[in-house]
Amino acid sequence: THAVALAAPNQVLMRMNLGVPVEEEKQTTGQFLEFWLREAVRGKKAPKTVAFYEQLVATHITPSIGHITLGKLSPQHIQAFLNEKAKEPRTIKRVYKDGRVEKTEGPPLSASTIGHLRATLRAALTLAWKWGRIRENPASRVTVPRAERKDPVYLTPEEVVALATASKDHYLGNLFVFAVNTGLRLAEATGLTRRDVDPEFTSVAVSSKLQRVDGQLTLRELKTRSSRRRLPLTKDAATAIRDQRANQMLWSSNEGPGFNALDLCFTTPAGNPLDPKTVDSNLKAFASNAGIEKKIGFHKLRHTTGTHLVATGAPLNVVKEILGHSQIAITANLYAHAVPAAHRSAFDAL
């Protein structure tokens, strides 16, 4: 129309004044996301974070809304995309060692994954807004389903003893005892080095994590100040470290030079870093052998530590420091179930 023809050059001039190339006007959302991954994510974020963003973009976002022109992407598009992902069954692909590929239908994406999808879009589109590519961030106007609060899973003291007994003769047994006595994350516990332990075995400095980068398990610094911390060791934790060190001395005599190149506290008998999947699968097996019917993963050992710390009356800010949470609200939400026991403990002390 005549009005559109008159407005068009003004829009071009406005884009030129903002420094936005005019020819990029037809750039699709998928093209911009690839540019964002290349220029703002890869090489600037931790490898695990990069891989997570790439997987969400390639698997979910680009196939669904990547064809939409960036400037025309609206909150309605994003809301419909998130709603669909929350309803449609997802395809689970399993590749066997012999090359067979099996596809099965699984449940829709969880509420937390839907939240990650929105967060990824919001991060990318915030950059598009800062560069003047879009007038506002449409991802900031959408809602996501609220994650269902699940019943907390943690081990009782009796179950901790049963697990320790079932795994005491295995090379991972000391790791499980150490974990439940410190509350370390899996990457923190497997990334603990011998130099992080003080000579008297009274405390450890948590400063690095074991992470897979380009297929290799390697040490990386913890990225937040709250994650970097020093923890006192309980008697059982100190014993686990000492026993593991004695085991490593025996193993190294059989393996020779090159044993435990990363100087880790916990390794395989060959001196190699511990693979997270191997640790978790062994933990599940030992829990089953110990008669523990709960669904247990390594993170539940950390949750066990936090639960019993709160239940015995430890202040939430102290538990926050021990577990390395960034905000006390995280600690309060995770361990609200243990607060009544903490109140009882406080009044018993009174």
N, C-alpha and C positions, 0 to 999 in steps of 0.2 A: 504494500500500500504506500501511498504518498508519505504518510507519517513515519512508517518504518524506514523508508528511504532517507528521510531527513535525519532520523535518529542514528542511523548506522554509522556515518562518519564521526559523529560525536563519541560513539562507543569506541571506535578505533583510536581516536585521539586520546581518550581517557586511558586506554590500555597502553598506548605508547608513552604517555606521561608517567605511568606507574612503572615503566620499564619492562612490561610483559610483552614478549614477542607476539605479534598479531597472529602469526601462522599457527600458534599453539591453541587457538580457540577451540579447535575440534579434537583436542587431546582427550582420549578416553580415560575413565577411572583406572582401568587396568594398566594403561601406559604410564599414568602418573605414579601408581603404586610401585611399578618396576623401577621407575626413576628414583622414588623415595627410598626403596630398599638399597639401590646401588649407591646413592649419594649421601644418604643420611643415616643408614643403618649399618651396612657392611663396613667393617674396619673401625667402626665407632662404638659399637655395642659388643658385649660379650658374645662369643661364638654360640653359646646355647640360646641366648636371646635372639640372635640373628636367625638361627635355624627355626626357632619357634615362630617368628614373624613370617618367614618365608613359607613355612608349612601352612599357616592360616591363610595367607594370601593366595597361594597356588591351589590349595585344596578346596577352599570355601568361597573366598571373596571374589576373586577374578572370574571363576566360572559362573557366578550368579549375577554380579552387577558390574563386572569389568568392562562390558560393552557400552555402558552408559557414558555419554560425554561428561567430562568432569564438571563443567559449568552447569550442567543440567541435573546433576545428582542431587536429590532432595531428601529431606527427612523421611518422606513417604517411601521412597525406594529402599532406604536402609532399614526402616521399621518392618516393611514387608519381608525383606531378606532375612532379618533376625527372627521374625515370627515363623517363617517357613523352616528355618534351621532348627527351631525349637520343636517342630512337629514332625518333620519328615524322618523316616528311619535312615540311618547312615549305613554305608557299605563298609564292611570290615574285610580287608584283604590280607590273607596270610600266605607267605611264600615259603615253601618247604625247601630243604636242602637239595632234594632231587630236581628242583626246578618247577615243581607243580605249584600252581596258584589257585587258592581256594577263596571264593568270595561268599560271605554270609551277610545276612541283614541283621543289624544291631539296633539298639535303641537310639532315639534322637540325641543330638548333642546336649550335654549337661548345661545347667544354668551358668556355671562358672566359665565354660567354654564360650557360650554366647556372650558373656561379659568380656572375655578376651577378644572376641571378634570386634565388638564395638570399640574397645580400647585401642585396638590396632588401627581401625579406621579413623578414630578421633585423633590419634597421634599423627597419622599421615596427612589428614585433611587440615589439621592445625597449621602444618607447614605450608600447605597450598594456600591457606588464608593469609598467612604472613607474607607470602610472595605475591599476593594480589591476584592469585589465579581464581579464587572464588570469593564471594562477598561475605559469606559466613560459613561456619563449620556445621554442616547438616547432621553430623554424627552426635553433636552435643544436644540435639533436640529429641533423641529417641530414648525409649525405655527398654530395659531388659528384664526378663523374668527373675524374680527373687530366688536365690538358691535355697533349697530346702535344708533346714538345720538337721543334721543327722545325729543320732545318739552317739555320744563320745565313746571311743574304743580305747581302752588302756588295760594294762595288766595289773592284777592284784599282786601284793608282795609274794603270796604263795605261788602264783603263776610265774613270777620273775625267777624264783628259786627253781621251779620245775624246768623252765627254759634253760637256765644256767647249767643245771645238772645234765639235761639231755645233750647239750652241746659242748660240755667241758673238754672232751677229748678231740674236738675238731679244731682246725686252725682258725676258725671264725669265732670260737667260743669266747675268747678274751675280748673280742670286739663287741659282742653283745653285752657282756657284763659292763664294759667301759661305757658303752652308749647309754645304758639305762641309769648309770651313775653320774652322767654329765649332761644329758639332754642334747648332745651335739647332733646336728644334721648328718645325714649319711656322707655327703661330700666333705663335710668338715672332719668327721671322724676318720675317714679313709685318707684324707689329705693331711692328717696330723704328722709332723715330722719329729724325729728324735730330738732335734734341737729345740722343739717347742716345749719339751718337758724339762722342768728344772731338775738339777742334779739330785736333789733330795726326794724327788717324786712327790712333792707337796702341791704342785699346781701345773697347769698347762696354759700356753698362750695359743688362742685360736686365731689364726691370721691368714690361713690359706685353705683352699678346697681342691679336691681332685675332680677334674672335669675332662670330658672327652673332647678333644679338638682335632679335627681332620682325622678322626679314627683312632687317635692316640690318647691314652689317659695321661694327663699332665697336670702340674700344680699351677694354680692361678690365685692371685690375691683376692681376698674377700672385698667386695666393692663398697660396702657401707661401714660407717664408723661403728654402728651398733653391733654389727656382726663380728667385728674384731674385738676380742675380749680375753681376759685372763680368768681362769676358773680354778678354785681349789679342788684338790682331789680327795674323794672319800678313800677310806682304807681299801675297799674292794676295787675301786678304780686304779689305785696305785699298784695293787697286787696284780691286776690284769696287765698293766703296762710292763711290770717287772717280768711276769711269766712270759709275755710275748717276746720281750727282748731276749730272754733265755732261749726260747724256741728259735728265734732268728739266728742266734749264734750257732746253734746246732745245725740249722738248715744251711747256713752259709758255708759251713765246713764241707758239706756235700756238693754245693753248687759252684764254689770257687769264685774267682774275680768277676766283678760285674753284678754281684748279688745286691739287690735293693739299691739300685742306682739313684733313686729319689730320696733315700734315707727316711723312709716312712716307718711309722710305728707299727702299722698293721699291713701285712703283705700276704701273698700266697707262700707256700713252702718253697717255691722257686724264686721268691724275692720280687715278684711282679706286683704292680698296683692291683687293688681289688676292684673287680668289675661290679658296678652297682646291681646289675641284674642277677649276678651269681650270689651276691650277698643276700638279696631279697628272697630269692628262691630257696636258698638254704635255710634262712630264718623261718620261712613258712613251713618247711619240712620239719625242722626241729620243734616248732610250736605244735605241730600236729602230733609228733612223736611224744611230746610232753603232755598230751591230752588237753591242750588248749583249743577250745572250739571257736574262739573269736577269730575274725579275719585280721591277721597281723602282718604288717609290713614294717620296714625299718623305722618309718616316721612314727609308728605307734609306740616305739620304745621312747622316743623323744616326748611323745604325748604322755606317756606313763610318768616320766620324770617330772614334767610340769604339773600334772594332776596331783601327785603326792607332795610336791613342794607346797602347792597352794593348800592342800588338805591339812598339812601339818602346821599351817599358820604362817608360812613365809609371806611377807608383804608382796603385793603384785609388782611393785616397782623393782624389787629384788629378783623376782622370777623373770621379769622382762630382761634384766641385765644378764642373767644366767643363760637364758635361751637365745639372746641376741635379737629380740624383736625390735623393730624400728619405732613402734608406738605402743604405749601401754594399753590402748584400746584393743589391739590385737590380742594381748595377753588376757585381758578381761573377758573378751568374747570367747576365746578358746577354752578357758578354764572356769567359766561361770558355774559349771556343774560341781566343781570342787569347793566353791565358796561356803555352802552350808557346813561342810565338815571343818572348814577353817574357822568359822564362827564358833562351832562347838569346841574346837581345840583352844581358841582364845579364852572362852569362858571356863574351860577346865583349868587353864593356867591361872586364871583369875581366882 
